[in-house]
Amino acid sequence: MIIGFIIGFILGLLFTGNLFIAFASGVIGAILIPVILFILSTLFAILAAVLVLIIILSIVRFIF
């Protein structure tokens, strides 16, 4: 969350130059960036599970 706040604060300061908007975008970044990372990690975990399942099924099909 701290990294998200810093990224949002720096981007808000760069694009607007206003400290209040930079602080608000820092708060938004602190909320959104961990959520986005959680969604991405969940999608990659599902993708890895599907790939392992496909590999196991192809090995079983090859043996029998």
BATI-740022 format. One record per atom (N, C-alpha, C, O, CB): x, y, z; chain; residue in three letters; atom name; residue number from 1. Coordinates in steps of 0.2 Angstrom, whole numbers, plus 5000, padded with zeros to 4 digits. Glycine has a CB too. Layout:
# BATI-740022
+------+------+------+----+-----+----+-----+
!   xx !   yy !   zz ! ch !  aa ! at !   i !
+------+------+------+----+-----+----+-----+
!    X !    Y !    Z !  A ! ala ! CA ! NUM !
...
+------+------+------+----+-----+----+-----+
# end
This chain:
# BATI-740022
+------+------+------+----+-----+----+-----+
!   xx !   yy !   zz ! ch !  aa ! at !   i !
+------+------+------+----+-----+----+-----+
! 5004 ! 4994 ! 5000 !  A ! met !  N !   1 !
! 5000 ! 5000 ! 5000 !  A ! met ! CA !   1 !
! 5004 ! 5006 ! 5000 !  A ! met !  C !   1 !
! 5003 ! 5011 ! 4997 !  A ! met !  O !   1 !
! 4995 ! 5000 ! 5006 !  A ! met ! CB !   1 !
! 5010 ! 5006 ! 5003 !  A ! ile !  N !   2 !
! 5014 ! 5012 ! 5004 !  A ! ile ! CA !   2 !
! 5017 ! 5013 ! 4997 !  A ! ile !  C !   2 !
! 5018 ! 5019 ! 4995 !  A ! ile !  O !   2 !
! 5020 ! 5011 ! 5009 !  A ! ile ! CB !   2 !
! 5019 ! 5008 ! 4993 !  A ! ile !  N !   3 !
! 5022 ! 5009 ! 4987 !  A ! ile ! CA !   3 !
! 5017 ! 5011 ! 4982 !  A ! ile !  C !   3 !
! 5018 ! 5016 ! 4978 !  A ! ile !  O !   3 !
! 5025 ! 5002 ! 4984 !  A ! ile ! CB !   3 !
! 5010 ! 5009 ! 4983 !  A ! gly !  N !   4 !
! 5005 ! 5012 ! 4978 !  A ! gly ! CA !   4 !
! 5004 ! 5019 ! 4980 !  A ! gly !  C !   4 !
! 5002 ! 5023 ! 4975 !  A ! gly !  O !   4 !
! 4999 ! 5008 ! 4980 !  A ! gly ! CB !   4 !
! 5004 ! 5021 ! 4986 !  A ! phe !  N !   5 !
! 5003 ! 5028 ! 4988 !  A ! phe ! CA !   5 !
! 5009 ! 5032 ! 4985 !  A ! phe !  C !   5 !
! 5007 ! 5038 ! 4982 !  A ! phe !  O !   5 !
! 5003 ! 5029 ! 4996 !  A ! phe ! CB !   5 !
! 5015 ! 5030 ! 4985 !  A ! ile !  N !   6 !
! 5020 ! 5034 ! 4983 !  A ! ile ! CA !   6 !
! 5020 ! 5034 ! 4975 !  A ! ile !  C !   6 !
! 5021 ! 5040 ! 4972 !  A ! ile !  O !   6 !
! 5027 ! 5030 ! 4984 !  A ! ile ! CB !   6 !
! 5018 ! 5029 ! 4972 !  A ! ile !  N !   7 !
! 5017 ! 5029 ! 4964 !  A ! ile ! CA !   7 !
! 5011 ! 5034 ! 4962 !  A ! ile !  C !   7 !
! 5012 ! 5038 ! 4958 !  A ! ile !  O !   7 !
! 5016 ! 5022 ! 4961 !  A ! ile ! CB !   7 !
! 5006 ! 5033 ! 4966 !  A ! gly !  N !   8 !
! 5000 ! 5038 ! 4964 !  A ! gly ! CA !   8 !
! 5002 ! 5045 ! 4966 !  A ! gly !  C !   8 !
! 5000 ! 5050 ! 4962 !  A ! gly !  O !   8 !
! 4994 ! 5036 ! 4968 !  A ! gly ! CB !   8 !
! 5005 ! 5046 ! 4971 !  A ! phe !  N !   9 !
! 5007 ! 5053 ! 4973 !  A ! phe ! CA !   9 !
! 5012 ! 5056 ! 4968 !  A ! phe !  C !   9 !
! 5011 ! 5062 ! 4966 !  A ! phe !  O !   9 !
! 5010 ! 5053 ! 4980 !  A ! phe ! CB !   9 !
! 5017 ! 5052 ! 4966 !  A ! ile !  N !  10 !
! 5022 ! 5055 ! 4961 !  A ! ile ! CA !  10 !
! 5018 ! 5056 ! 4954 !  A ! ile !  C !  10 !
! 5019 ! 5062 ! 4951 !  A ! ile !  O !  10 !
! 5027 ! 5050 ! 4960 !  A ! ile ! CB !  10 !
! 5014 ! 5052 ! 4952 !  A ! leu !  N !  11 !
! 5010 ! 5053 ! 4946 !  A ! leu ! CA !  11 !
! 5006 ! 5059 ! 4946 !  A ! leu !  C !  11 !
! 5005 ! 5063 ! 4941 !  A ! leu !  O !  11 !
! 5007 ! 5046 ! 4944 !  A ! leu ! CB !  11 !
! 5002 ! 5059 ! 4952 !  A ! gly !  N !  12 !
! 4997 ! 5065 ! 4953 !  A ! gly ! CA !  12 !
! 5001 ! 5071 ! 4953 !  A ! gly !  C !  12 !
! 4999 ! 5076 ! 4950 !  A ! gly !  O !  12 !
! 4993 ! 5064 ! 4959 !  A ! gly ! CB !  12 !
! 5007 ! 5072 ! 4956 !  A ! leu !  N !  13 !
! 5011 ! 5078 ! 4956 !  A ! leu ! CA !  13 !
! 5014 ! 5079 ! 4949 !  A ! leu !  C !  13 !
! 5014 ! 5085 ! 4947 !  A ! leu !  O !  13 !
! 5017 ! 5077 ! 4961 !  A ! leu ! CB !  13 !
! 5016 ! 5074 ! 4946 !  A ! leu !  N !  14 !
! 5019 ! 5076 ! 4939 !  A ! leu ! CA !  14 !
! 5013 ! 5078 ! 4934 !  A ! leu !  C !  14 !
! 5015 ! 5083 ! 4930 !  A ! leu !  O !  14 !
! 5022 ! 5069 ! 4936 !  A ! leu ! CB !  14 !
! 5007 ! 5075 ! 4934 !  A ! phe !  N !  15 !
! 5002 ! 5077 ! 4929 !  A ! phe ! CA !  15 !
! 4999 ! 5083 ! 4931 !  A ! phe !  C !  15 !
! 4996 ! 5087 ! 4927 !  A ! phe !  O !  15 !
! 4997 ! 5071 ! 4929 !  A ! phe ! CB !  15 !
! 4998 ! 5085 ! 4938 !  A ! thr !  N !  16 !
! 4994 ! 5091 ! 4939 !  A ! thr ! CA !  16 !
! 4998 ! 5096 ! 4942 !  A ! thr !  C !  16 !
! 4997 ! 5102 ! 4941 !  A ! thr !  O !  16 !
! 4988 ! 5089 ! 4944 !  A ! thr ! CB !  16 !
! 5003 ! 5095 ! 4947 !  A ! gly !  N !  17 !
! 5007 ! 5100 ! 4950 !  A ! gly ! CA !  17 !
! 5003 ! 5102 ! 4956 !  A ! gly !  C !  17 !
! 5006 ! 5106 ! 4960 !  A ! gly !  O !  17 !
! 5008 ! 5106 ! 4946 !  A ! gly ! CB !  17 !
! 4997 ! 5099 ! 4958 !  A ! asn !  N !  18 !
! 4993 ! 5101 ! 4964 !  A ! asn ! CA !  18 !
! 4994 ! 5096 ! 4969 !  A ! asn !  C !  18 !
! 4994 ! 5090 ! 4968 !  A ! asn !  O !  18 !
! 4986 ! 5102 ! 4962 !  A ! asn ! CB !  18 !
! 4996 ! 5098 ! 4975 !  A ! leu !  N !  19 !
! 4998 ! 5094 ! 4981 !  A ! leu ! CA !  19 !
! 4991 ! 5090 ! 4983 !  A ! leu !  C !  19 !
! 4992 ! 5084 ! 4985 !  A ! leu !  O !  19 !
! 5001 ! 5097 ! 4986 !  A ! leu ! CB !  19 !
! 4986 ! 5094 ! 4983 !  A ! phe !  N !  20 !
! 4980 ! 5090 ! 4985 !  A ! phe ! CA !  20 !
! 4977 ! 5085 ! 4981 !  A ! phe !  C !  20 !
! 4976 ! 5079 ! 4983 !  A ! phe !  O !  20 !
! 4974 ! 5095 ! 4986 !  A ! phe ! CB !  20 !
! 4978 ! 5086 ! 4974 !  A ! ile !  N !  21 !
! 4976 ! 5081 ! 4969 !  A ! ile ! CA !  21 !
! 4981 ! 5075 ! 4969 !  A ! ile !  C !  21 !
! 4980 ! 5069 ! 4969 !  A ! ile !  O !  21 !
! 4976 ! 5084 ! 4962 !  A ! ile ! CB !  21 !
! 4988 ! 5077 ! 4971 !  A ! ala !  N !  22 !
! 4993 ! 5072 ! 4971 !  A ! ala ! CA !  22 !
! 4992 ! 5067 ! 4977 !  A ! ala !  C !  22 !
! 4993 ! 5061 ! 4977 !  A ! ala !  O !  22 !
! 5000 ! 5075 ! 4972 !  A ! ala ! CB !  22 !
! 4989 ! 5070 ! 4983 !  A ! phe !  N !  23 !
! 4988 ! 5066 ! 4989 !  A ! phe ! CA !  23 !
! 4982 ! 5062 ! 4988 !  A ! phe !  C !  23 !
! 4982 ! 5056 ! 4990 !  A ! phe !  O !  23 !
! 4987 ! 5071 ! 4995 !  A ! phe ! CB !  23 !
! 4977 ! 5065 ! 4984 !  A ! ala !  N !  24 !
! 4971 ! 5061 ! 4983 !  A ! ala ! CA !  24 !
! 4973 ! 5055 ! 4978 !  A ! ala !  C !  24 !
! 4970 ! 5049 ! 4979 !  A ! ala !  O !  24 !
! 4965 ! 5065 ! 4980 !  A ! ala ! CB !  24 !
! 4977 ! 5056 ! 4973 !  A ! ser !  N !  25 !
! 4978 ! 5051 ! 4969 !  A ! ser ! CA !  25 !
! 4983 ! 5046 ! 4972 !  A ! ser !  C !  25 !
! 4983 ! 5040 ! 4970 !  A ! ser !  O !  25 !
! 4982 ! 5053 ! 4962 !  A ! ser ! CB !  25 !
! 4987 ! 5048 ! 4977 !  A ! gly !  N !  26 !
! 4991 ! 5043 ! 4981 !  A ! gly ! CA !  26 !
! 4987 ! 5039 ! 4985 !  A ! gly !  C !  26 !
! 4988 ! 5033 ! 4985 !  A ! gly !  O !  26 !
! 4996 ! 5047 ! 4985 !  A ! gly ! CB !  26 !
! 4981 ! 5041 ! 4988 !  A ! val !  N !  27 !
! 4977 ! 5037 ! 4991 !  A ! val ! CA !  27 !
! 4973 ! 5032 ! 4987 !  A ! val !  C !  27 !
! 4972 ! 5026 ! 4988 !  A ! val !  O !  27 !
! 4971 ! 5041 ! 4995 !  A ! val ! CB !  27 !
! 4971 ! 5034 ! 4981 !  A ! ile !  N !  28 !
! 4968 ! 5030 ! 4976 !  A ! ile ! CA !  28 !
! 4973 ! 5025 ! 4974 !  A ! ile !  C !  28 !
! 4971 ! 5019 ! 4973 !  A ! ile !  O !  28 !
! 4966 ! 5034 ! 4970 !  A ! ile ! CB !  28 !
! 4979 ! 5026 ! 4973 !  A ! gly !  N !  29 !
! 4984 ! 5022 ! 4971 !  A ! gly ! CA !  29 !
! 4986 ! 5017 ! 4977 !  A ! gly !  C !  29 !
! 4987 ! 5011 ! 4975 !  A ! gly !  O !  29 !
! 4991 ! 5025 ! 4969 !  A ! gly ! CB !  29 !
! 4985 ! 5019 ! 4983 !  A ! ala !  N !  30 !
! 4986 ! 5014 ! 4989 !  A ! ala ! CA !  30 !
! 4981 ! 5009 ! 4989 !  A ! ala !  C !  30 !
! 4982 ! 5004 ! 4992 !  A ! ala !  O !  30 !
! 4987 ! 5018 ! 4995 !  A ! ala ! CB !  30 !
! 4975 ! 5011 ! 4987 !  A ! ile !  N !  31 !
! 4969 ! 5006 ! 4987 !  A ! ile ! CA !  31 !
! 4969 ! 5002 ! 4980 !  A ! ile !  C !  31 !
! 4968 ! 4996 ! 4981 !  A ! ile !  O !  31 !
! 4963 ! 5010 ! 4987 !  A ! ile ! CB !  31 !
! 4971 ! 5005 ! 4975 !  A ! leu !  N !  32 !
! 4970 ! 5001 ! 4968 !  A ! leu ! CA !  32 !
! 4976 ! 4996 ! 4967 !  A ! leu !  C !  32 !
! 4975 ! 4991 ! 4964 !  A ! leu !  O !  32 !
! 4969 ! 5006 ! 4963 !  A ! leu ! CB !  32 !
! 4982 ! 4998 ! 4968 !  A ! ile !  N !  33 !
! 4988 ! 4994 ! 4966 !  A ! ile ! CA !  33 !
! 4988 ! 4988 ! 4969 !  A ! ile !  C !  33 !
! 4989 ! 4983 ! 4966 !  A ! ile !  O !  33 !
! 4994 ! 4998 ! 4967 !  A ! ile ! CB !  33 !
! 4987 ! 4987 ! 4976 !  A ! pro !  N !  34 !
! 4986 ! 4980 ! 4979 !  A ! pro ! CA !  34 !
! 4981 ! 4976 ! 4976 !  A ! pro !  C !  34 !
! 4981 ! 4970 ! 4976 !  A ! pro !  O !  34 !
! 4986 ! 4981 ! 4986 !  A ! pro ! CB !  34 !
! 4975 ! 4979 ! 4975 !  A ! val !  N !  35 !
! 4969 ! 4976 ! 4972 !  A ! val ! CA !  35 !
! 4971 ! 4973 ! 4965 !  A ! val !  C !  35 !
! 4970 ! 4967 ! 4964 !  A ! val !  O !  35 !
! 4963 ! 4980 ! 4972 !  A ! val ! CB !  35 !
! 4974 ! 4977 ! 4961 !  A ! ile !  N !  36 !
! 4976 ! 4975 ! 4954 !  A ! ile ! CA !  36 !
! 4981 ! 4969 ! 4955 !  A ! ile !  C !  36 !
! 4981 ! 4964 ! 4951 !  A ! ile !  O !  36 !
! 4979 ! 4981 ! 4950 !  A ! ile ! CB !  36 !
! 4986 ! 4970 ! 4959 !  A ! leu !  N !  37 !
! 4991 ! 4964 ! 4960 !  A ! leu ! CA !  37 !
! 4988 ! 4958 ! 4963 !  A ! leu !  C !  37 !
! 4990 ! 4953 ! 4961 !  A ! leu !  O !  37 !
! 4997 ! 4967 ! 4965 !  A ! leu ! CB !  37 !
! 4983 ! 4959 ! 4967 !  A ! phe !  N !  38 !
! 4980 ! 4953 ! 4970 !  A ! phe ! CA !  38 !
! 4976 ! 4949 ! 4964 !  A ! phe !  C !  38 !
! 4976 ! 4943 ! 4963 !  A ! phe !  O !  38 !
! 4975 ! 4954 ! 4975 !  A ! phe ! CB !  38 !
! 4972 ! 4953 ! 4960 !  A ! ile !  N !  39 !
! 4969 ! 4950 ! 4954 !  A ! ile ! CA !  39 !
! 4973 ! 4947 ! 4949 !  A ! ile !  C !  39 !
! 4972 ! 4941 ! 4947 !  A ! ile !  O !  39 !
! 4964 ! 4956 ! 4951 !  A ! ile ! CB !  39 !
! 4979 ! 4950 ! 4948 !  A ! leu !  N !  40 !
! 4984 ! 4947 ! 4943 !  A ! leu ! CA !  40 !
! 4987 ! 4941 ! 4946 !  A ! leu !  C !  40 !
! 4988 ! 4936 ! 4942 !  A ! leu !  O !  40 !
! 4989 ! 4952 ! 4942 !  A ! leu ! CB !  40 !
! 4989 ! 4941 ! 4952 !  A ! ser !  N !  41 !
! 4991 ! 4935 ! 4955 !  A ! ser ! CA !  41 !
! 4986 ! 4929 ! 4956 !  A ! ser !  C !  41 !
! 4988 ! 4923 ! 4955 !  A ! ser !  O !  41 !
! 4994 ! 4936 ! 4963 !  A ! ser ! CB !  41 !
! 4980 ! 4931 ! 4957 !  A ! thr !  N !  42 !
! 4975 ! 4925 ! 4957 !  A ! thr ! CA !  42 !
! 4974 ! 4923 ! 4950 !  A ! thr !  C !  42 !
! 4973 ! 4916 ! 4949 !  A ! thr !  O !  42 !
! 4968 ! 4928 ! 4959 !  A ! thr ! CB !  42 !
! 4974 ! 4927 ! 4944 !  A ! leu !  N !  43 !
! 4974 ! 4924 ! 4938 !  A ! leu ! CA !  43 !
! 4980 ! 4920 ! 4936 !  A ! leu !  C !  43 !
! 4979 ! 4915 ! 4932 !  A ! leu !  O !  43 !
! 4973 ! 4930 ! 4933 !  A ! leu ! CB !  43 !
! 4986 ! 4922 ! 4938 !  A ! phe !  N !  44 !
! 4991 ! 4918 ! 4936 !  A ! phe ! CA !  44 !
! 4991 ! 4911 ! 4940 !  A ! phe !  C !  44 !
! 4994 ! 4906 ! 4937 !  A ! phe !  O !  44 !
! 4998 ! 4922 ! 4938 !  A ! phe ! CB !  44 !
! 4989 ! 4911 ! 4946 !  A ! ala !  N !  45 !
! 4988 ! 4905 ! 4950 !  A ! ala ! CA !  45 !
! 4983 ! 4900 ! 4946 !  A ! ala !  C !  45 !
! 4984 ! 4894 ! 4946 !  A ! ala !  O !  45 !
! 4986 ! 4906 ! 4957 !  A ! ala ! CB !  45 !
! 4977 ! 4903 ! 4944 !  A ! ile !  N !  46 !
! 4972 ! 4899 ! 4940 !  A ! ile ! CA !  46 !
! 4975 ! 4896 ! 4934 !  A ! ile !  C !  46 !
! 4975 ! 4890 ! 4932 !  A ! ile !  O !  46 !
! 4966 ! 4903 ! 4939 !  A ! ile ! CB !  46 !
! 4979 ! 4901 ! 4930 !  A ! leu !  N !  47 !
! 4982 ! 4898 ! 4924 !  A ! leu ! CA !  47 !
! 4987 ! 4893 ! 4925 !  A ! leu !  C !  47 !
! 4988 ! 4888 ! 4922 !  A ! leu !  O !  47 !
! 4986 ! 4904 ! 4921 !  A ! leu ! CB !  47 !
! 4991 ! 4893 ! 4931 !  A ! ala !  N !  48 !
! 4996 ! 4888 ! 4932 !  A ! ala ! CA !  48 !
! 4993 ! 4882 ! 4934 !  A ! ala !  C !  48 !
! 4995 ! 4876 ! 4932 !  A ! ala !  O !  48 !
! 5001 ! 4890 ! 4938 !  A ! ala ! CB !  48 !
! 4987 ! 4882 ! 4938 !  A ! ala !  N !  49 !
! 4983 ! 4876 ! 4940 !  A ! ala ! CA !  49 !
! 4981 ! 4873 ! 4933 !  A ! ala !  C !  49 !
! 4981 ! 4866 ! 4933 !  A ! ala !  O !  49 !
! 4978 ! 4878 ! 4945 !  A ! ala ! CB !  49 !
! 4978 ! 4877 ! 4929 !  A ! val !  N !  50 !
! 4975 ! 4874 ! 4923 !  A ! val ! CA !  50 !
! 4981 ! 4870 ! 4918 !  A ! val !  C !  50 !
! 4980 ! 4865 ! 4916 !  A ! val !  O !  50 !
! 4972 ! 4879 ! 4918 !  A ! val ! CB !  50 !
! 4987 ! 4874 ! 4918 !  A ! leu !  N !  51 !
! 4992 ! 4871 ! 4914 !  A ! leu ! CA !  51 !
! 4995 ! 4864 ! 4917 !  A ! leu !  C !  51 !
! 4996 ! 4859 ! 4914 !  A ! leu !  O !  51 !
! 4998 ! 4876 ! 4914 !  A ! leu ! CB !  51 !
! 4995 ! 4864 ! 4924 !  A ! val !  N !  52 !
! 4997 ! 4858 ! 4927 !  A ! val ! CA !  52 !
! 4992 ! 4852 ! 4926 !  A ! val !  C !  52 !
! 4994 ! 4847 ! 4925 !  A ! val !  O !  52 !
! 4998 ! 4859 ! 4935 !  A ! val ! CB !  52 !
! 4986 ! 4854 ! 4926 !  A ! leu !  N !  53 !
! 4980 ! 4849 ! 4925 !  A ! leu ! CA !  53 !
! 4981 ! 4847 ! 4918 !  A ! leu !  C !  53 !
! 4980 ! 4841 ! 4917 !  A ! leu !  O !  53 !
! 4973 ! 4852 ! 4926 !  A ! leu ! CB !  53 !
! 4982 ! 4851 ! 4913 !  A ! ile !  N !  54 !
! 4983 ! 4849 ! 4906 !  A ! ile ! CA !  54 !
! 4989 ! 4844 ! 4906 !  A ! ile !  C !  54 !
! 4988 ! 4839 ! 4902 !  A ! ile !  O !  54 !
! 4983 ! 4855 ! 4901 !  A ! ile ! CB !  54 !
! 4994 ! 4846 ! 4909 !  A ! ile !  N !  55 !
! 5000 ! 4841 ! 4908 !  A ! ile ! CA !  55 !
! 4999 ! 4835 ! 4911 !  A ! ile !  C !  55 !
! 5001 ! 4830 ! 4909 !  A ! ile !  O !  55 !
! 5006 ! 4845 ! 4912 !  A ! ile ! CB !  55 !
! 4996 ! 4834 ! 4917 !  A ! ile !  N !  56 !
! 4994 ! 4828 ! 4921 !  A ! ile ! CA !  56 !
! 4989 ! 4824 ! 4916 !  A ! ile !  C !  56 !
! 4990 ! 4818 ! 4916 !  A ! ile !  O !  56 !
! 4991 ! 4829 ! 4928 !  A ! ile ! CB !  56 !
! 4984 ! 4827 ! 4914 !  A ! leu !  N !  57 !
! 4980 ! 4823 ! 4909 !  A ! leu ! CA !  57 !
! 4983 ! 4821 ! 4903 !  A ! leu !  C !  57 !
! 4981 ! 4815 ! 4901 !  A ! leu !  O !  57 !
! 4974 ! 4828 ! 4907 !  A ! leu ! CB !  57 !
! 4987 ! 4825 ! 4900 !  A ! ser !  N !  58 !
! 4991 ! 4822 ! 4894 !  A ! ser ! CA !  58 !
! 4996 ! 4816 ! 4896 !  A ! ser !  C !  58 !
! 4996 ! 4812 ! 4892 !  A ! ser !  O !  58 !
! 4995 ! 4828 ! 4891 !  A ! ser ! CB !  58 !
! 4999 ! 4817 ! 4902 !  A ! ile !  N !  59 !
! 5003 ! 4811 ! 4904 !  A ! ile ! CA !  59 !
! 4999 ! 4805 ! 4905 !  A ! ile !  C !  59 !
! 5001 ! 4799 ! 4903 !  A ! ile !  O !  59 !
! 5007 ! 4813 ! 4910 !  A ! ile ! CB !  59 !
! 4993 ! 4806 ! 4908 !  A ! val !  N !  60 !
! 4989 ! 4800 ! 4910 !  A ! val ! CA !  60 !
! 4986 ! 4797 ! 4903 !  A ! val !  C !  60 !
! 4986 ! 4791 ! 4902 !  A ! val !  O !  60 !
! 4983 ! 4802 ! 4914 !  A ! val ! CB !  60 !
! 4984 ! 4801 ! 4899 !  A ! arg !  N !  61 !
! 4982 ! 4799 ! 4892 !  A ! arg ! CA !  61 !
! 4987 ! 4795 ! 4888 !  A ! arg !  C !  61 !
! 4986 ! 4791 ! 4884 !  A ! arg !  O !  61 !
! 4979 ! 4805 ! 4888 !  A ! arg ! CB !  61 !
! 4993 ! 4798 ! 4889 !  A ! phe !  N !  62 !
! 4999 ! 4795 ! 4885 !  A ! phe ! CA !  62 !
! 5001 ! 4788 ! 4888 !  A ! phe !  C !  62 !
! 5002 ! 4783 ! 4884 !  A ! phe !  O !  62 !
! 5005 ! 4799 ! 4885 !  A ! phe ! CB !  62 !
! 5000 ! 4787 ! 4895 !  A ! ile !  N !  63 !
! 5002 ! 4781 ! 4898 !  A ! ile ! CA !  63 !
! 4996 ! 4775 ! 4896 !  A ! ile !  C !  63 !
! 4998 ! 4770 ! 4894 !  A ! ile !  O !  63 !
! 5002 ! 4781 ! 4906 !  A ! ile ! CB !  63 !
! 4990 ! 4777 ! 4897 !  A ! phe !  N !  64 !
! 4984 ! 4773 ! 4896 !  A ! phe ! CA !  64 !
! 4982 ! 4773 ! 4888 !  A ! phe !  C !  64 !
! 4978 ! 4769 ! 4886 !  A ! phe !  O !  64 !
! 4978 ! 4774 ! 4900 !  A ! phe ! CB !  64 !
+------+------+------+----+-----+----+-----+
# end
